[in-house]
């Protein structure tokens, strides 16, 4: 049975699918949970393009991959429907609105960031972002830390990054290996929705997946092609004369990050922030929070904040180019090396998805990585919190440890008040990300314009 044989559901052409993918992209606020919920409502419940079971199977596959799982899930469903062209359209449109919106906001940031009302807006956004990160940590911890072993892995990941400066990629790899060796947890049982789903009337169901029968040779061929598409621009920037040196640094750094960004954007941001601020000098500490606040207000994957980092890197080291042009090109380069491998993982790995289902080894590795991610996000919350609430933070050596500690006299009362307001909005009033950001941004502008911050 093919997709075209699905009873009661017309087969849309790729052109007919484009408006739906644009709608998915335009509504994709609220992080991966919100984005996946939007896709489920539009594609499973309204359009009936894909069954509940196949949607959940695709989501499970995408959570095993580095990178933004929501964007990869869109790519996977597009690939199932229309092959590689459908995957490119679905995955590309998922990124495009956020790319354009964040690029425009980046221009405004560097051109008008010194204006009082703009400074106040970003002052409020920092407090809101801190509360959102804490909420993400609370939700992830409730799901991921199911026992003593998980809590130990999370604690070790936090200490490794916060106090020992172990690189984030090594933490992820170590957790995955530990999960492979020690985890061996049974594969998750089917959900009630999966068990009850008879797939009647869906365009794509369990028996309608001819593309998943492609062999390993096809996956290797497609993988080699997309590996070249992804990395050839990086190699060209490193060997060809002319481009500013920062372009090569940006390309190599974010290409490496694309391979290890398990667990979503929050898991990678602490490491990116530390490297961008302390090693490369691309940003100042508070600017990473500004970028995260901007990314929270735009549709698409939250990992798009990396475009803001690349933009500032190019803007501040433009070489012979005009700063805005250099920043724009560096931001686009960052987006390219971050998202191009997402198509590589899907196009090369999706035909093998059926073989991954039920693997106890992979389930154990993913469980350990998820626990480590909770510790990494705790580090992100501490790192952001120190730099939001205090005007001065010092690094204090303590034997082999290097601890970031606040100067207590530098506590910012206005920042503390805004942060408590944001925490109340997120945890108690249960406001979403956008209302919380708007509330705190408005409060921040009022405080700055009245001289109280």
C-alpha positions as a printed NumPy array, in Angstrom:
array([[  0.   ,   0.   ,   0.   ],
       [  1.334,   3.421,  -0.891],
       [  0.562,   6.835,   0.494],
       [ -1.625,   7.543,  -2.496],
       [ -3.81 ,   4.568,  -1.6  ],
       [ -4.753,   5.922,   1.843],
       [ -8.567,   5.964,   1.893],
       [-10.326,   9.269,   2.173],
       [ -7.231,  11.457,   2.15 ],
       [ -6.118,  13.214,  -1.034],
       [ -2.413,  13.247,  -1.779],
       [ -1.274,  16.893,  -1.67 ],
       [  1.347,  18.024,  -4.101],
       [  4.466,  19.676,  -2.758],
       [  3.118,  23.05 ,  -3.845],
       [ -0.111,  22.393,  -1.94 ],
       [  1.887,  21.43 ,   1.144],
       [  3.908,  24.662,   1.213],
       [  1.174,  26.844,   2.843],
       [  0.73 ,  24.269,   5.6  ],
       [  4.459,  24.17 ,   6.329],
       [  4.521,  27.964,   6.368],
       [  1.669,  27.92 ,   8.892],
       [  3.579,  25.421,  11.034],
       [  6.632,  27.684,  10.925],
       [  4.718,  30.888,  11.698],
       [  3.079,  29.306,  14.772],
       [  6.207,  27.597,  16.103],
       [  6.728,  29.564,  19.305],
       [  7.293,  28.235,  22.802],
       [ 10.296,  25.954,  22.319],
       [ 10.273,  22.362,  21.047],
       [  7.293,  21.292,  23.169],
       [  5.115,  24.035,  21.698],
       [  6.436,  23.474,  18.184],
       [  5.769,  19.737,  18.306],
       [  2.277,  20.4  ,  19.666],
       [  1.569,  22.738,  16.727],
       [  2.73 ,  20.117,  14.231],
       [  0.635,  17.437,  15.908],
       [ -2.487,  19.581,  15.772],
       [ -2.011,  20.635,  12.141],
       [ -0.631,  17.43 ,  10.626],
       [ -2.265,  14.674,  12.699],
       [ -5.553,  16.138,  13.912],
       [ -6.512,  18.636,  11.195],
       [ -4.883,  17.484,   7.94 ],
       [ -4.57 ,  13.78 ,   8.878],
       [ -1.383,  13.596,   6.884],
       [  0.351,  11.259,   9.325],
       [ -1.002,   8.877,  11.958],
       [ -0.433,   9.261,  15.688],
       [  1.813,   6.199,  15.742],
       [  4.012,   7.321,  12.865],
       [  4.24 ,  10.838,  14.313],
       [  5.46 ,   9.477,  17.657],
       [  7.874,   7.067,  15.99 ],
       [  9.351,   9.934,  13.991],
       [  9.632,  12.063,  17.115],
       [ 11.422,   9.255,  18.94 ],
       [ 13.92 ,   8.962,  16.103],
       [ 14.555,  12.709,  16.049],
       [ 15.214,  12.862,  19.799],
       [ 18.15 ,  10.49 ,  19.24 ],
       [ 19.787,  13.013,  16.904],
       [ 21.828,  16.113,  17.661],
       [ 20.096,  19.355,  16.787],
       [ 16.565,  20.757,  17.117],
       [ 14.175,  17.81 ,  17.199],
       [ 11.119,  19.822,  16.105],
       [ 12.813,  21.035,  12.911],
       [ 14.073,  17.532,  12.221],
       [ 10.607,  16.08 ,  12.762],
       [  9.209,  18.52 ,  10.18 ],
       [ 11.992,  17.489,   7.787],
       [ 11.255,  13.812,   8.382],
       [  7.516,  14.148,   7.713],
       [  8.201,  16.247,   4.61 ],
       [ 10.617,  13.548,   3.416],
       [  8.022,  10.825,   3.955],
       [  5.501,  12.74 ,   1.872],
       [  7.587,  14.059,  -1.017],
       [ 11.101,  12.685,  -0.703],
       [ 14.186,  14.896,  -0.333],
       [ 12.439,  17.892,  -1.951],
       [  9.648,  17.645,   0.615],
       [ 12.168,  17.392,   3.444],
       [ 14.012,  20.467,   2.223],
       [ 10.797,  22.478,   1.95 ],
       [  9.421,  21.413,   5.34 ],
       [ 12.714,  21.772,   7.218],
       [ 13.781,  24.929,   5.409],
       [ 10.482,  26.749,   5.908],
       [ 10.556,  25.775,   9.588],
       [ 13.768,  27.817,   9.962],
       [ 13.115,  30.691,   7.552],
       [ 10.738,  32.936,   9.6  ],
       [ 12.972,  32.817,  12.659],
       [ 16.071,  33.481,  10.544],
       [ 14.573,  36.625,   8.999],
       [ 13.044,  37.9  ,  12.249],
       [ 16.193,  37.39 ,  14.318],
       [ 18.373,  38.969,  11.654],
       [ 16.203,  42.083,  11.703],
       [ 16.299,  42.182,  15.504],
       [ 20.089,  41.775,  15.42 ],
       [ 20.364,  44.85 ,  13.203],
       [ 18.173,  46.823,  15.622],
       [ 20.249,  45.56 ,  18.53 ],
       [ 23.59 ,  46.84 ,  17.227],
       [ 22.153,  50.069,  15.782],
       [ 19.905,  51.17 ,  18.642],
       [ 21.022,  49.12 ,  21.645],
       [ 22.311,  52.229,  23.448],
       [ 18.908,  53.958,  23.42 ],
       [ 17.311,  53.994,  26.892],
       [ 14.076,  52.262,  25.907],
       [ 15.964,  49.556,  23.988],
       [ 18.316,  48.992,  26.93 ],
       [ 15.287,  48.733,  29.215],
       [ 13.632,  46.22 ,  26.901],
       [ 16.661,  43.927,  26.985],
       [ 17.069,  44.479,  30.729],
       [ 13.587,  43.04 ,  31.205],
       [ 14.134,  40.242,  28.711],
       [ 17.111,  38.946,  30.698],
       [ 14.967,  38.429,  33.798],
       [ 12.258,  36.678,  31.76 ],
       [ 14.784,  34.399,  30.073],
       [ 16.229,  33.363,  33.433],
       [ 12.751,  32.357,  34.661],
       [ 12.087,  30.447,  31.414],
       [ 15.373,  28.561,  31.755],
       [ 14.52 ,  27.657,  35.368],
       [ 11.114,  26.411,  34.236],
       [ 12.708,  24.303,  31.498],
       [ 15.049,  22.814,  34.112],
       [ 12.122,  22.045,  36.433],
       [ 10.142,  20.315,  33.686],
       [ 13.09 ,  18.34 ,  32.332],
       [ 14.182,  17.285,  35.825],
       [ 10.73 ,  15.929,  36.573],
       [ 10.858,  13.721,  33.472],
       [ 14.524,  12.785,  33.296],
       [ 15.675,  12.29 ,  36.902],
       [ 13.762,   9.139,  37.68 ],
       [ 16.2  ,   7.555,  40.093],
       [ 19.448,   7.876,  41.984],
       [ 21.592,   7.057,  38.955],
       [ 19.977,   9.834,  36.916],
       [ 20.489,  12.349,  39.719],
       [ 24.143,  11.34 ,  40.05 ],
       [ 24.699,  11.762,  36.302],
       [ 23.016,  15.182,  36.362],
       [ 25.078,  16.285,  39.367],
       [ 28.309,  15.086,  37.797],
       [ 27.499,  16.928,  34.557],
       [ 26.859,  20.151,  36.491],
       [ 30.115,  19.917,  38.453],
       [ 32.082,  18.997,  35.339],
       [ 30.982,  22.107,  33.465],
       [ 30.498,  24.645,  36.257],
       [ 33.532,  23.869,  38.424],
       [ 35.94 ,  21.937,  36.197],
       [ 35.295,  23.665,  32.848],
       [ 34.904,  20.33 ,  31.044],
       [ 33.703,  21.023,  27.479],
       [ 30.024,  20.343,  26.881],
       [ 30.684,  17.891,  23.992],
       [ 32.773,  15.682,  26.29 ],
       [ 29.998,  15.662,  28.887],
       [ 27.483,  14.484,  26.264],
       [ 29.791,  11.801,  24.88 ],
       [ 30.695,  10.53 ,  28.357],
       [ 27.027,  10.334,  29.369],
       [ 26.117,   8.482,  26.187],
       [ 28.904,   5.932,  26.674],
       [ 27.884,   5.451,  30.306],
       [ 24.307,   4.867,  29.211],
       [ 25.4  ,   2.328,  26.595],
       [ 27.535,   0.424,  29.085],
       [ 25.358,   0.586,  32.188],
       [ 21.888,   1.603,  31.038],
       [ 20.386,  -1.242,  29.053],
       [ 16.911,  -0.129,  30.118],
       [ 13.971,  -1.782,  28.397],
       [ 12.468,   0.038,  25.486],
       [  9.464,   2.181,  26.365],
       [  6.09 ,   0.469,  26.103],
       [  3.649,   1.73 ,  23.461],
       [  1.5  ,   4.608,  24.623],
       [ -2.289,   4.194,  24.767],
       [ -2.558,   6.463,  21.739],
       [ -0.215,   4.19 ,  19.771],
       [ -2.029,   1.037,  20.823],
       [ -5.449,   2.426,  19.894],
       [ -4.469,   4.042,  16.616],
       [ -5.921,   2.074,  13.698],
       [ -4.508,   4.61 ,  11.196],
       [ -7.723,   4.657,   9.191],
       [ -7.976,   7.657,   6.9  ],
       [ -4.384,   8.862,   7.367],
       [ -2.111,   9.687,   4.467],
       [  0.962,   8.184,   6.126],
       [  0.675,   5.158,   8.4  ],
       [  2.598,   2.105,   9.51 ],
       [  2.059,   0.286,   6.206],
       [  2.594,   3.31 ,   3.961],
       [  6.332,   3.911,   4.149],
       [  8.017,   2.751,   0.922],
       [ 10.914,   5.183,   1.416],
       [ 11.887,   3.534,   4.699],
       [ 12.766,   0.366,   2.809],
       [ 15.832,   1.975,   1.236],
       [ 19.025,   0.036,   1.851],
       [ 22.249,   1.021,   3.624],
       [ 23.913,   1.827,   0.292],
       [ 21.335,   4.524,  -0.406],
       [ 21.866,   5.998,   3.057],
       [ 25.64 ,   6.066,   2.565],
       [ 25.32 ,   7.756,  -0.824],
       [ 22.919,  10.417,   0.45 ],
       [ 24.973,  10.894,   3.607],
       [ 28.162,  11.483,   1.617],
       [ 26.409,  14.035,  -0.587],
       [ 25.033,  16.032,   2.36 ],
       [ 28.304,  15.798,   4.258],
       [ 29.95 ,  17.529,   1.317],
       [ 27.174,  20.136,   1.054],
       [ 27.553,  20.882,   4.777],
       [ 31.332,  21.023,   5.113],
       [ 32.616,  22.308,   1.752],
       [ 31.82 ,  25.954,   2.66 ],
       [ 33.685,  25.455,   5.948],
       [ 36.741,  24.098,   4.163],
       [ 36.616,  26.899,   1.592],
       [ 36.613,  29.56 ,   4.335],
       [ 39.655,  27.944,   5.926],
       [ 41.803,  27.575,   2.788],
       [ 40.798,  30.472,   0.543],
       [ 42.313,  33.928,   1.11 ],
       [ 40.085,  36.947,   1.534],
       [ 37.34 ,  36.279,   4.112],
       [ 37.889,  37.758,   7.595],
       [ 39.46 ,  35.191,   9.961],
       [ 36.397,  35.274,  12.195],
       [ 34.383,  33.565,   9.451],
       [ 36.571,  30.463,   9.689],
       [ 36.348,  30.485,  13.486],
       [ 32.568,  30.761,  13.37 ],
       [ 32.247,  28.001,  10.759],
       [ 34.43 ,  25.494,  12.598],
       [ 33.056,  26.206,  16.084],
       [ 29.374,  25.956,  15.177],
       [ 29.931,  22.994,  12.861],
       [ 31.356,  21.139,  15.871],
       [ 28.441,  22.273,  18.035],
       [ 25.973,  20.929,  15.47 ],
       [ 27.26 ,  17.413,  16.083],
       [ 26.821,  17.455,  19.877],
       [ 23.73 ,  19.61 ,  20.516],
       [ 21.717,  16.845,  22.16 ],
       [ 18.92 ,  17.912,  24.462],
       [ 17.939,  21.122,  22.709],
       [ 19.212,  24.67 ,  22.782],
       [ 19.38 ,  25.143,  26.555],
       [ 21.822,  22.258,  26.856],
       [ 24.326,  23.853,  24.47 ],
       [ 23.973,  27.517,  25.353],
       [ 26.085,  27.528,  28.506],
       [ 29.042,  26.069,  26.621],
       [ 28.499,  28.395,  23.652],
       [ 28.183,  31.396,  25.967],
       [ 31.373,  30.567,  27.833],
       [ 33.35 ,  30.014,  24.641],
       [ 31.926,  33.045,  22.815],
       [ 32.461,  35.354,  25.808],
       [ 35.596,  34.07 ,  27.5  ],
       [ 37.581,  32.37 ,  24.726],
       [ 36.728,  34.166,  21.483],
       [ 35.545,  37.507,  22.878],
       [ 32.65 ,  37.683,  20.418],
       [ 30.119,  38.793,  23.048],
       [ 29.908,  40.388,  26.458],
       [ 28.26 ,  38.259,  29.206],
       [ 24.9  ,  40.031,  29.237],
       [ 24.59 ,  39.9  ,  25.451],
       [ 24.071,  36.147,  25.447],
       [ 20.969,  36.704,  27.551],
       [ 19.863,  39.433,  25.164],
       [ 20.201,  37.04 ,  22.243],
       [ 18.261,  34.319,  24.018],
       [ 15.506,  36.807,  24.775],
       [ 15.352,  37.773,  21.102],
       [ 15.239,  34.121,  20.019],
       [ 12.4  ,  33.443,  22.478],
       [ 10.302,  36.134,  20.759],
       [ 10.722,  34.744,  17.237],
       [  9.209,  31.603,  15.668],
       [ 11.28 ,  28.529,  14.999],
       [ 13.956,  26.621,  16.912],
       [ 15.437,  28.318,  19.964],
       [ 18.874,  27.22 ,  18.77 ],
       [ 18.511,  30.079,  16.269],
       [ 20.095,  32.197,  19.02 ],
       [ 23.407,  30.931,  17.639],
       [ 22.76 ,  33.136,  14.602],
       [ 22.808,  36.147,  16.939],
       [ 26.166,  35.004,  18.337],
       [ 27.595,  34.625,  14.833],
       [ 26.179,  38.005,  13.824],
       [ 27.94 ,  39.805,  16.677],
       [ 31.166,  37.901,  15.979],
       [ 31.208,  39.108,  12.379],
       [ 30.011,  42.603,  13.273],
       [ 32.893,  43.126,  15.704],
       [ 35.636,  41.637,  13.524],
       [ 34.56 ,  42.606,   9.997],
       [ 37.989,  42.839,   8.394],
       [ 37.623,  44.96 ,   5.272],
       [ 33.848,  44.462,   5.044],
       [ 31.243,  46.912,   6.364],
       [ 30.331,  45.735,   9.893],
       [ 26.63 ,  45.146,   9.175],
       [ 27.454,  43.141,   6.053],
       [ 30.053,  41.083,   7.915],
       [ 27.61 ,  40.461,  10.752],
       [ 24.863,  39.419,   8.36 ],
       [ 27.136,  37.019,   6.483],
       [ 28.517,  35.534,   9.706],
       [ 24.966,  35.075,  11.04 ],
       [ 23.892,  33.306,   7.848],
       [ 27.028,  31.162,   7.969],
       [ 26.212,  30.164,  11.545],
       [ 22.69 ,  29.193,  10.525],
       [ 24.013,  27.151,   7.605],
       [ 26.517,  25.057,   9.577],
       [ 23.954,  24.574,  12.371],
       [ 21.016,  23.376,  10.264],
       [ 22.584,  21.754,   7.18 ],
       [ 23.57 ,  18.644,   9.19 ],
       [ 19.931,  18.26 ,  10.289],
       [ 19.098,  17.354,   6.692],
       [ 22.086,  15.003,   6.648],
       [ 20.842,  13.107,   9.71 ],
       [ 17.293,  12.786,   8.343],
       [ 18.003,  11.951,   4.715],
       [ 20.71 ,   9.41 ,   5.589],
       [ 19.16 ,   7.995,   8.752],
       [ 15.404,   8.053,   8.192],
       [ 15.375,   4.925,   5.976],
       [ 16.822,   3.032,   8.937],
       [ 14.335,   4.321,  11.52 ],
       [ 12.541,   1.001,  11.838],
       [ 15.759,  -0.727,  12.858],
       [ 16.317,   1.742,  15.706],
       [ 12.94 ,   1.215,  17.342],
       [ 13.045,  -0.854,  20.505],
       [ 16.832,  -0.759,  20.937],
       [ 17.639,  -1.089,  24.633],
       [ 21.189,   0.159,  24.146],
       [ 20.027,   3.34 ,  22.447],
       [ 17.321,   3.829,  25.062],
       [ 19.956,   3.585,  27.801],
       [ 22.274,   6.046,  26.041],
       [ 19.459,   8.527,  25.462],
       [ 18.317,   8.267,  29.091],
       [ 21.831,   9.011,  30.388],
       [ 22.277,  11.913,  27.969],
       [ 18.929,  13.372,  29.049],
       [ 19.974,  13.183,  32.72 ],
       [ 23.278,  14.9  ,  31.909],
       [ 21.392,  17.578,  30.001],
       [ 19.496,  18.426,  33.205],
       [ 22.844,  19.141,  34.875],
       [ 23.978,  21.193,  31.905],
       [ 20.807,  23.302,  32.019],
       [ 21.359,  23.836,  35.753],
       [ 24.782,  25.22 ,  34.866],
       [ 23.148,  27.475,  32.291],
       [ 20.666,  28.748,  34.89 ],
       [ 23.447,  29.472,  37.393],
       [ 25.621,  31.138,  34.761],
       [ 22.771,  33.346,  33.559],
       [ 21.489,  34.022,  37.057],
       [ 24.818,  35.295,  38.341],
       [ 25.164,  37.671,  35.418],
       [ 21.56 ,  38.849,  35.58 ],
       [ 21.311,  39.538,  39.313],
       [ 24.83 ,  40.806,  40.024],
       [ 26.84 ,  43.538,  38.337],
       [ 30.13 ,  41.828,  39.178],
       [ 31.106,  38.137,  39.17 ],
       [ 34.568,  36.8  ,  40.017],
       [ 36.213,  33.468,  39.229],
       [ 37.715,  32.034,  42.437],
       [ 40.225,  29.137,  42.286],
       [ 39.666,  26.402,  44.867],
       [ 42.158,  23.602,  44.307],
       [ 41.295,  22.011,  40.952],
       [ 37.983,  23.885,  40.89 ],
       [ 37.259,  27.266,  39.318],
       [ 34.086,  28.731,  40.805],
       [ 32.18 ,  31.748,  39.516],
       [ 31.025,  33.624,  42.64 ],
       [ 29.08 ,  36.883,  42.856],
       [ 30.279,  40.015,  44.581],
       [ 27.406,  40.351,  47.051],
       [ 27.587,  44.138,  47.164],
       [ 26.93 ,  44.274,  43.422],
       [ 23.405,  42.829,  43.676],
       [ 21.045,  44.693,  41.325],
       [ 17.698,  45.247,  43.155],
       [ 15.831,  46.085,  39.962],
       [ 17.064,  42.902,  38.276],
       [ 16.108,  40.882,  41.353],
       [ 12.601,  42.371,  41.334],
       [ 12.102,  41.677,  37.629],
       [ 13.38 ,  38.12 ,  38.022],
       [ 10.946,  37.443,  40.873],
       [  8.16 ,  38.886,  38.717],
       [  9.134,  36.578,  35.855],
       [  9.293,  33.536,  38.14 ],
       [  5.827,  34.381,  39.481],
       [  4.489,  34.721,  35.937],
       [  5.954,  31.425,  34.731],
       [  5.541,  29.162,  37.753],
       [  2.509,  30.557,  39.578],
       [  0.424,  32.317,  36.925],
       [  1.48 ,  29.79 ,  34.248],
       [  1.938,  32.435,  31.59 ],
       [  3.577,  31.303,  28.388],
       [  6.984,  32.404,  27.168],
       [  5.707,  35.251,  24.985],
       [  3.42 ,  36.885,  27.625],
       [  6.203,  36.632,  30.204],
       [  8.73 ,  38.173,  27.829],
       [  6.324,  40.987,  26.953],
       [  5.519,  41.662,  30.627],
       [  9.155,  41.822,  31.702],
       [ 10.27 ,  43.778,  28.634],
       [  7.621,  46.41 ,  29.327],
       [  8.55 ,  46.551,  33.018],
       [ 12.223,  46.856,  32.123],
       [ 11.563,  49.789,  29.799],
       [  9.544,  51.562,  32.509],
       [ 12.284,  51.057,  35.093],
       [ 15.008,  52.303,  32.732],
       [ 13.07 ,  55.333,  31.5  ],
       [ 12.177,  56.362,  35.068],
       [ 15.759,  55.959,  36.254],
       [ 14.979,  53.082,  38.645],
       [ 17.25 ,  50.65 ,  36.772]])
